[in-house]
Structures are given as structure tokens and as C-alpha cells.
Amino acid sequence: MIVEGIVTSVDTAGHLNIAPMGPVVTGDFARLLLRPFQPSTTFTNLAATRCGVFHVVDRVDMIAKAATGKLTQMPPVEPAAMIDGFVLKDCCRWFEFTVDSIDASSARSRMPLSIVHQGERRPFFGFNRARHAVLEAAILSTRLHLLPRQHVVDMISFLEPAVEKTGGMEEKFAFTMLKDFVLSQPETMSSLHKTS
Ligand SMILES: Cc1cc2nc3c(=O)[nH]c(=O)nc-3n(C[C@H](O)[C@H](O)[C@H](O)COP(=O)(O)O)c2cc1C
């Protein structure tokens, strides 16, 4: 199963990076397989430091902001217990990991992880259609170079009623931000190629 969440990593100078990522999870987080694209800051950081933190979250504003490069203010963090990294203060669960190996033979790398420490801050809030819609919209906004732009715009329209009907202010704000981001992006050469 793929669980969407947030990975924090640091570069060799210790600078924090926050990115939404969806590792393949086996069992109750017994094993994780992370697949960061090259080039991404997460890939570069993990290749250099071989450690990071995966967070299970239930709020979507940070995911939406990080996906669109709008995370201008770093959220509150505290030092990880067992690795050189940082844990988000606002999360449900976190998993400090080390990278076992790196297969960088394709653009989407493969990194099996070992969990070296884990913790729980608060219970998962509960399923909410608007939050799931924001999550989908955030993923789509990071795939504009792979998908036809019109497909992404159509999917955003499909997702919007769930946000309107079931979301709170946070979800509505995040969705509007993502929608504006998608609508402001030009058609890329790659997506033009795919539609032709
Ligand atoms: C919910 C969600 C899950 C994502 N999962 C992945 C993933 O597994 N691998 C990946 O390379 N990018 C994934 N992305 C896209 C990255 O978050 C995006 O490319 C981001 O810009 C990478 O940030 P970075 O360069 O700071 O690492 C995901 C995005 C979202 C919204």
C-alpha cells in the first residue's frame, strides 16, 4: 500500500527540506520503499545523508504548499531522536529512517528504508472527502510535466464539489491555491507531446 505523507530531509549543511512523498508501506510500517524522482531535493538529500523522517499527517495545507513550492515559512520541528534530521511537530505519526540502498538506474529512484525510531503525537483526525480531494489535486499539480494540462484541469473540476460540500476553511484555501497554481501553468512540451 502507498501511504501519502511528508518526508523531511536535510542537506549536508543541515538545511531542512520538506516534501510530500508516498512510500510503499509493508505491514504496519515494518518496511518502507521510498521512490523519489531525480532530480528532487529529497533524492539529493537522502543520497547524501542516507537518513530522513517520514510523517503520517491528516492535515493537507502543508502538503498543498510544499507541492507547489509555496512553503515559504518552515513549520515547527524538533530534532529527530536517532538520526540527523527533524520531526514535524504537527503530525500523527513519524518514522525516522536510514536508507538501506539506492537504485538510481531510472528517473524514479528506489530506496528501501529501515525504521530506526518511531513515535505518535495524536490520533488521525478521520476521513474527510475534501482533504482527499486536496491530496489528489496536490499530486496532480506535481505531475503537470507528465499529464496533459486539460486532463489536470478536468480532474480539478471533478474534485471541487467535494471540497465545497465537506471542507473547512483550511481545505477550501488549500484547494483554491492548487487550482490557481494549475491554471497559471502553461502547457509543457512533454504534455503536448503526450496529447498528440
Ligand atoms: C501526496 C504526494 C505524494 C507524492 N509522492 C511522491 C513520491 O513518492 N516520489 C516523488 O518523487 N515525488 C512525489 N510527489 C511529488 C513531490 O512532492 C514533488 O515533486 C516535490 O516538488 C519534490 O520536492 P523536493 O524537490 O523538495 O524533494 C508527491 C506529491 C504529493 C502531493
The ligand as a Tripos MOL2 file, in Angstrom:
@<TRIPOS>MOLECULE
LIG
   31    33     1     0     0
SMALL
NO_CHARGES

@<TRIPOS>ATOM
      1 C1          0.7770   13.4150   -1.8660 C.3       1 LIG1
      2 C2          2.0140   13.4800   -2.7530 C.ar      1 LIG1
      3 C3          2.8230   12.3600   -2.8750 C.ar      1 LIG1
      4 C4          3.9950   12.4200   -3.6480 C.ar      1 LIG1
      5 N1          4.7980   11.3200   -3.7400 N.ar      1 LIG1
      6 C5          5.9680   11.4030   -4.4220 C.ar      1 LIG1
      7 C6          6.8700   10.2990   -4.4760 C.ar      1 LIG1
      8 O1          6.6140    9.2200   -3.9380 O.2       1 LIG1
      9 N2          8.0320   10.4650   -5.1630 N.ar      1 LIG1
     10 C7          8.3530   11.6630   -5.7590 C.ar      1 LIG1
     11 O2          9.4520   11.7850   -6.3350 O.2       1 LIG1
     12 N3          7.5060   12.7150   -5.7410 N.ar      1 LIG1
     13 C8          6.3330   12.6160   -5.0850 C.ar      1 LIG1
     14 N4          5.4940   13.6900   -5.0500 N.ar      1 LIG1
     15 C9          5.8850   14.9230   -5.7430 C.3       1 LIG1
     16 C10         6.8950   15.6990   -4.9200 C.3       1 LIG1
     17 O3          6.3600   16.0790   -3.6620 O.3       1 LIG1
     18 C11         7.2920   16.9670   -5.6830 C.3       1 LIG1
     19 O4          7.9410   16.6220   -6.8730 O.3       1 LIG1
     20 C12         8.1530   17.8780   -4.8520 C.3       1 LIG1
     21 O5          8.3560   19.0700   -5.5800 O.3       1 LIG1
     22 C13         9.5070   17.2810   -4.5120 C.3       1 LIG1
     23 O6         10.1090   18.1850   -3.6070 O.3       1 LIG1
     24 P1         11.6490   18.2500   -3.3130 P.3       1 LIG1
     25 O7         12.3340   18.6530   -4.5950 O.co2     1 LIG1
     26 O8         11.7460   19.3010   -2.2410 O.co2     1 LIG1
     27 O9         12.0820   16.8990   -2.8500 O.co2     1 LIG1
     28 C14         4.3280   13.6300   -4.3180 C.ar      1 LIG1
     29 C15         3.4790   14.7370   -4.1890 C.ar      1 LIG1
     30 C16         2.3210   14.6730   -3.4370 C.ar      1 LIG1
     31 C17         1.4390   15.8820   -3.3290 C.3       1 LIG1
@<TRIPOS>BOND
     1     1     2 1
     2     2     3 ar
     3     2    30 ar
     4     3     4 ar
     5     4     5 ar
     6     4    28 ar
     7     5     6 ar
     8     6     7 ar
     9     6    13 1
    10     7     8 2
    11     7     9 ar
    12     9    10 ar
    13    10    11 2
    14    10    12 ar
    15    12    13 ar
    16    13    14 ar
    17    14    15 1
    18    14    28 ar
    19    15    16 1
    20    16    17 1
    21    16    18 1
    22    18    19 1
    23    18    20 1
    24    20    21 1
    25    20    22 1
    26    22    23 1
    27    23    24 1
    28    24    25 2
    29    24    26 1
    30    24    27 1
    31    28    29 ar
    32    29    30 ar
    33    30    31 1
@<TRIPOS>SUBSTRUCTURE
     1 LIG1         1 GROUP 0 **** ****
